[in-house]
Amino acid sequence: MSRSDILQIVKKILERFTQEKHPNIEEDTILSTDLGLNSFDVVNIVVAFEDEFDIEIPDSDIKNMQSVKDILDYMENQEI
């Protein structure tokens, strides 16, 4: 799966967890400040990523997911 394919899926998942659509979600988007997500939201989003990509993300890796780029880098390293 290409990075742009992963980005499109990540965008759709993130939009489900925000109050409004964010058409400008890009790699440099920060989950907390740009999207207003808290740590509980991020945990729920990670569960959605696990379901969508059929992977398991350890709790210790969640804290490193601060931006969309962090998520994409992580997913690419999982070789989805």
DSSP file (Angstrom, degrees, kcal/mol; ACC not computed):
  #  RESIDUE AA STRUCTURE BP1 BP2  ACC     N-H-->O    O-->H-N    N-H-->O    O-->H-N    TCO  KAPPA ALPHA  PHI   PSI    X-CA   Y-CA   Z-CA
    1    1 A M              0   0    0      0, 0.0    79,-0.1     0, 0.0     2,-0.1   0.000 360.0 360.0 360.0 134.9    0.0    0.0    0.0
    2    2 A S     >  -     0   0    0      1,-0.1     4,-2.3     4,-0.0     5,-0.2  -0.330 360.0-113.2 -78.3 161.6    1.4    3.4   -0.9
    3    3 A R  H  > S+     0   0    0      1,-0.2     4,-2.6     2,-0.2     5,-0.1   0.879 118.8  52.6 -60.5 -39.2    1.9    6.3    1.5
    4    4 A S  H  > S+     0   0    0      2,-0.2     4,-2.0     1,-0.2    -1,-0.2   0.863 108.1  51.0 -68.4 -33.8   -0.8    8.3   -0.2
    5    5 A D  H  > S+     0   0    0      2,-0.2     4,-1.8     1,-0.2    -2,-0.2   0.925 111.7  47.1 -65.0 -44.2   -3.2    5.4    0.1
    6    6 A I  H  X S+     0   0    0     -4,-2.3     4,-2.9     1,-0.2    -2,-0.2   0.917 109.7  54.4 -62.7 -42.6   -2.4    5.1    3.8
    7    7 A L  H  X S+     0   0    0     -4,-2.6     4,-2.7     1,-0.2    -1,-0.2   0.899 106.3  51.5 -59.1 -42.2   -2.8    8.9    4.1
    8    8 A Q  H  X S+     0   0    0     -4,-2.0     4,-2.0     2,-0.2    -1,-0.2   0.906 112.5  45.4 -63.3 -41.2   -6.3    8.8    2.6
    9    9 A I  H  X S+     0   0    0     -4,-1.8     4,-2.3     2,-0.2    -2,-0.2   0.925 113.0  50.4 -66.7 -44.6   -7.4    6.1    5.0
   10   10 A V  H  X S+     0   0    0     -4,-2.9     4,-2.9     1,-0.2     5,-0.2   0.911 109.2  52.3 -60.2 -43.1   -5.9    7.9    8.0
   11   11 A K  H  X S+     0   0    0     -4,-2.7     4,-2.5     1,-0.2    -1,-0.2   0.927 109.2  49.2 -58.3 -46.6   -7.7   11.1    7.0
   12   12 A K  H  X S+     0   0    0     -4,-2.0     4,-1.3     1,-0.2    -1,-0.2   0.908 113.0  47.0 -61.6 -42.3  -11.0    9.4    6.8
   13   13 A I  H  X S+     0   0    0     -4,-2.3     4,-0.8     1,-0.2     3,-0.4   0.933 112.2  49.5 -65.5 -45.7  -10.5    7.8   10.3
   14   14 A L  H >< S+     0   0    0     -4,-2.9     3,-0.9     1,-0.2     4,-0.4   0.889 107.1  55.2 -62.1 -38.9   -9.4   11.1   11.8
   15   15 A E  H >< S+     0   0    0     -4,-2.5     3,-0.8     1,-0.3    -1,-0.2   0.820 100.9  59.6 -64.4 -30.0  -12.4   13.0   10.4
   16   16 A R  H 3< S+     0   0    0     -4,-1.3    -1,-0.3    -3,-0.4    -2,-0.2   0.794 108.2  45.6 -66.1 -26.6  -14.7   10.4   12.1
   17   17 A F  T << S+     0   0    0     -3,-0.9     2,-0.3    -4,-0.8    -1,-0.2   0.377 101.0  78.7-101.4   3.5  -13.2   11.5   15.4
   18   18 A T  S <  S-     0   0    0     -3,-0.8    18,-0.1    -4,-0.4     4,-0.0  -0.745  82.2-121.5-109.1 161.5  -13.3   15.2   15.0
   19   19 A Q  S    S+     0   0    0     16,-0.3     2,-0.3    -2,-0.3    -1,-0.1   0.730  92.7  18.2 -73.6 -22.3  -16.3   17.5   15.3
   20   20 A E  S    S-     0   0    0      2,-0.0     2,-0.1     0, 0.0    -2,-0.1  -0.920  93.2 -81.6-143.5 166.6  -16.0   18.8   11.8
   21   21 A K        -     0   0    0     -2,-0.3     3,-0.1     1,-0.1    -2,-0.1  -0.462  31.7-160.8 -70.9 142.9  -14.4   18.0    8.5
   22   22 A H    >   +     0   0    0     -2,-0.1     3,-1.5   -11,-0.1    -7,-0.1  -0.770  13.0 175.9-125.2  84.0  -10.8   18.9    8.1
   23   23 A P  T 3  S+     0   0    0      0, 0.0    -1,-0.1     0, 0.0   -12,-0.0   0.679  76.2  62.5 -65.8 -14.4  -10.0   19.0    4.4
   24   24 A N  T 3   +     0   0    0     -3,-0.1     2,-0.5     2,-0.0     5,-0.0   0.067  65.1 140.5-100.9  25.7   -6.5   20.2    5.1
   25   25 A I    <   +     0   0    0     -3,-1.5     2,-0.2     2,-0.0   -14,-0.1  -0.578  26.9 158.5 -68.5 118.9   -5.3   17.2    7.1
   26   26 A E    >   -     0   0    0     -2,-0.5     3,-1.8   -15,-0.0    42,-0.3  -0.713  58.1 -82.5-131.7-178.4   -1.7   16.7    5.9
   27   27 A E  T 3  S+     0   0    0      1,-0.3    42,-2.2    -2,-0.2    43,-0.3   0.821 126.3  53.3 -60.8 -31.5    1.4   15.0    7.2
   28   28 A D  T 3  S+     0   0    0     40,-0.2     2,-0.3    39,-0.1    -1,-0.3   0.405  79.2 122.3 -87.6   5.2    2.3   18.0    9.3
   29   29 A T    <   -     0   0    0     -3,-1.8    39,-2.2     1,-0.0     2,-0.5  -0.515  56.9-142.2 -68.4 127.9   -1.1   18.1   11.0
   30   30 A I  B  >> -A   67   0A   0     -2,-0.3     4,-1.5    37,-0.2     5,-1.2  -0.814   4.4-142.9 -94.0 128.7   -0.7   17.8   14.8
   31   31 A L  T  45S+     0   0    0     35,-2.4     6,-2.2    -2,-0.5     4,-0.5   0.899  94.0  37.0 -60.7 -44.9   -3.5   15.6   16.4
   32   32 A S  T  >5S+     0   0    0     34,-0.5     4,-0.8     4,-0.2    -1,-0.2   0.964 127.2  29.1 -77.1 -51.7   -3.8   17.6   19.6
   33   33 A T  T  45S+     0   0    0      2,-0.2    -2,-0.2     3,-0.2    -1,-0.1   0.910 128.1  36.5 -80.3 -41.9   -3.4   21.2   18.5
   34   34 A D  T  <5S+     0   0    0     -4,-1.5    -3,-0.2     1,-0.1    -1,-0.1   0.851 132.5  26.0 -80.8 -34.5   -4.6   21.2   14.9
   35   35 A L  T  4<S-     0   0    0     -5,-1.2   -16,-0.3    -4,-0.5    -3,-0.2   0.538  98.2-126.1-107.1  -8.9   -7.5   18.6   15.3
   36   36 A G     <  +     0   0    0     -4,-0.8     2,-0.3    -6,-0.3    -4,-0.2   0.783  52.6 156.8  71.4  27.0   -8.3   19.2   19.0
   37   37 A L        -     0   0    0     -6,-2.2    -1,-0.2     4,-0.1     2,-0.2  -0.666  27.6-153.1 -89.1 140.1   -7.9   15.5   19.9
   38   38 A N     >  -     0   0    0     -2,-0.3     4,-2.3     1,-0.0     5,-0.2  -0.465  37.3 -91.2-100.4 179.5   -7.1   14.4   23.5
   39   39 A S  H  > S+     0   0    0      1,-0.2     4,-2.0     2,-0.2     5,-0.1   0.845 126.7  53.8 -62.8 -34.3   -5.4   11.3   24.6
   40   40 A F  H  > S+     0   0    0      2,-0.2     4,-2.0     1,-0.2    -1,-0.2   0.917 108.7  49.7 -64.9 -42.6   -8.6    9.4   24.9
   41   41 A D  H  > S+     0   0    0      1,-0.2     4,-2.5     2,-0.2    -2,-0.2   0.918 109.0  52.7 -59.2 -44.0   -9.5   10.3   21.3
   42   42 A V  H  X S+     0   0    0     -4,-2.3     4,-2.6     1,-0.2    -1,-0.2   0.892 106.6  52.1 -63.0 -39.9   -6.1    9.1   20.2
   43   43 A V  H  X S+     0   0    0     -4,-2.0     4,-1.9     2,-0.2    -1,-0.2   0.925 111.3  47.4 -61.2 -43.8   -6.6    5.7   21.9
   44   44 A N  H  X S+     0   0    0     -4,-2.0     4,-1.8     1,-0.2    -2,-0.2   0.878 111.3  51.1 -64.6 -37.6   -9.9    5.3   20.1
   45   45 A I  H  X S+     0   0    0     -4,-2.5     4,-2.4     2,-0.2    -2,-0.2   0.902 106.7  53.9 -65.7 -40.9   -8.3    6.4   16.8
   46   46 A V  H  X S+     0   0    0     -4,-2.6     4,-2.7     1,-0.2    -2,-0.2   0.896 106.0  52.9 -61.1 -39.8   -5.5    3.8   17.3
   47   47 A V  H  X S+     0   0    0     -4,-1.9     4,-2.2     2,-0.2    -1,-0.2   0.908 108.9  50.0 -60.8 -41.0   -8.2    1.1   17.7
   48   48 A A  H  X S+     0   0    0     -4,-1.8     4,-2.7     2,-0.2    -2,-0.2   0.896 110.4  49.9 -64.4 -39.7   -9.7    2.2   14.4
   49   49 A F  H  X S+     0   0    0     -4,-2.4     4,-3.0     2,-0.2     5,-0.3   0.920 109.2  52.1 -62.6 -43.4   -6.3    2.0   12.8
   50   50 A E  H  X>S+     0   0    0     -4,-2.7     5,-1.3     1,-0.2     4,-1.0   0.915 113.5  43.8 -59.6 -43.5   -5.8   -1.5   14.2
   51   51 A D  H  <5S+     0   0    0     -4,-2.2    -2,-0.2     3,-0.2    -1,-0.2   0.931 116.9  45.6 -66.7 -46.2   -9.1   -2.6   12.8
   52   52 A E  H  <5S+     0   0    0     -4,-2.7    -2,-0.2     1,-0.2    -1,-0.2   0.901 124.0  31.8 -65.7 -43.4   -8.6   -0.9    9.4
   53   53 A F  H  <5S-     0   0    0     -4,-3.0    -1,-0.2    -5,-0.2    -2,-0.2   0.422 102.3-125.7 -98.7   0.2   -5.0   -2.1    8.8
   54   54 A D  T  <5 +     0   0    0     -4,-1.0     2,-0.3    -5,-0.3    -3,-0.2   0.934  68.7 119.7  53.8  52.2   -5.3   -5.4   10.7
   55   55 A I      < -     0   0    0     -5,-1.3     2,-0.5    -6,-0.2    -1,-0.2  -0.856  61.7-124.0-133.6 169.7   -2.4   -4.7   13.0
   56   56 A E        -     0   0    0     -2,-0.3    -9,-0.1    -3,-0.1    -5,-0.0  -0.986  18.3-159.3-119.7 127.4   -1.8   -4.4   16.7
   57   57 A I        -     0   0    0     -2,-0.5     5,-0.1   -11,-0.1    -7,-0.1  -0.914  19.3-130.6-107.4 115.1   -0.3   -1.2   18.0
   58   58 A P    >>  -     0   0    0      0, 0.0     3,-1.8     0, 0.0     4,-0.9  -0.296  19.0-118.8 -63.4 147.7    1.4   -1.5   21.4
   59   59 A D  H >> S+     0   0    0      1,-0.3     4,-0.8     2,-0.2     3,-0.7   0.844 113.2  63.2 -54.2 -35.6    0.4    1.1   24.0
   60   60 A S  H 34 S+     0   0    0      1,-0.2    -1,-0.3     2,-0.2     4,-0.2   0.751 102.0  50.5 -64.9 -22.6    4.0    2.1   24.2
   61   61 A D  H X4 S+     0   0    0     -3,-1.8     3,-1.2     1,-0.2    -1,-0.2   0.702  93.6  73.6 -86.1 -20.8    3.9    3.2   20.5
   62   62 A I  H X< S+     0   0    0     -4,-0.9     3,-2.1    -3,-0.7    -2,-0.2   0.886  87.6  60.9 -61.9 -39.3    0.8    5.3   20.9
   63   63 A K  T 3< S+     0   0    0     -4,-0.8    -1,-0.3     1,-0.3    -2,-0.1   0.714  98.5  59.2 -63.4 -19.1    2.6    8.1   22.7
   64   64 A N  T <  S+     0   0    0     -3,-1.2     2,-1.3    -4,-0.2     3,-0.3   0.483  81.9  91.9 -86.3  -3.0    4.8    8.6   19.7
   65   65 A M    <   +     0   0    0     -3,-2.1    -1,-0.1    -4,-0.2     3,-0.1  -0.670  40.1 134.3 -96.0  82.9    1.9    9.4   17.4
   66   66 A Q        +     0   0    0     -2,-1.3   -35,-2.4   -35,-0.1   -34,-0.5   0.693  66.8  27.5-100.3 -25.4    1.6   13.2   17.7
   67   67 A S  B  > S-A   30   0A   0     -3,-0.3     4,-1.7   -37,-0.3   -37,-0.2  -0.837  82.6-106.5-133.1 168.5    1.2   14.0   14.0
   68   68 A V  H  > S+     0   0    0    -39,-2.2     4,-2.7   -42,-0.3     5,-0.2   0.880 121.0  57.3 -62.8 -37.3   -0.2   12.5   10.9
   69   69 A K  H  > S+     0   0    0    -42,-2.2     4,-3.0   -40,-0.3     5,-0.2   0.908 103.1  53.1 -59.9 -42.0    3.4   12.0    9.7
   70   70 A D  H  > S+     0   0    0    -43,-0.3     4,-2.2     1,-0.2    -1,-0.2   0.911 110.8  47.5 -58.3 -42.4    4.2   10.0   12.8
   71   71 A I  H  X S+     0   0    0     -4,-1.7     4,-2.8     2,-0.2    -2,-0.2   0.938 112.7  47.5 -65.5 -47.4    1.2    7.8   12.0
   72   72 A L  H  X S+     0   0    0     -4,-2.7     4,-2.6     1,-0.2     5,-0.2   0.916 111.9  49.9 -62.1 -43.5    2.2    7.3    8.4
   73   73 A D  H  X S+     0   0    0     -4,-3.0     4,-2.0     2,-0.2    -1,-0.2   0.922 112.3  48.5 -60.1 -43.2    5.8    6.5    9.3
   74   74 A Y  H  X S+     0   0    0     -4,-2.2     4,-1.0    -5,-0.2    -2,-0.2   0.942 111.8  48.4 -61.7 -48.1    4.6    4.0   11.8
   75   75 A M  H ><>S+     0   0    0     -4,-2.8     5,-1.0     1,-0.2     3,-0.6   0.893 110.3  51.6 -62.3 -40.2    2.2    2.3    9.3
   76   76 A E  H ><5S+     0   0    0     -4,-2.6     3,-1.3     1,-0.2    -1,-0.2   0.886 106.5  54.2 -64.2 -36.8    4.9    2.1    6.7
   77   77 A N  H 3<5S+     0   0    0     -4,-2.0    -1,-0.2     1,-0.3    -2,-0.2   0.716 102.0  58.8 -69.5 -19.1    7.2    0.5    9.1
   78   78 A Q  T <<5S-     0   0    0     -4,-1.0    -1,-0.3    -3,-0.6    -2,-0.2   0.525 106.9-131.1 -84.2  -6.1    4.5   -2.1    9.7
   79   79 A E  T < 5       0   0    0     -3,-1.3    -3,-0.2    -4,-0.3    -2,-0.1   0.944 360.0 360.0  55.3  55.1    4.6   -3.0    6.0
   80   80 A I      <       0   0    0     -5,-1.0    -1,-0.1   -79,-0.1    -4,-0.1   0.486 360.0 360.0 -74.5 360.0    0.9   -2.9    5.5
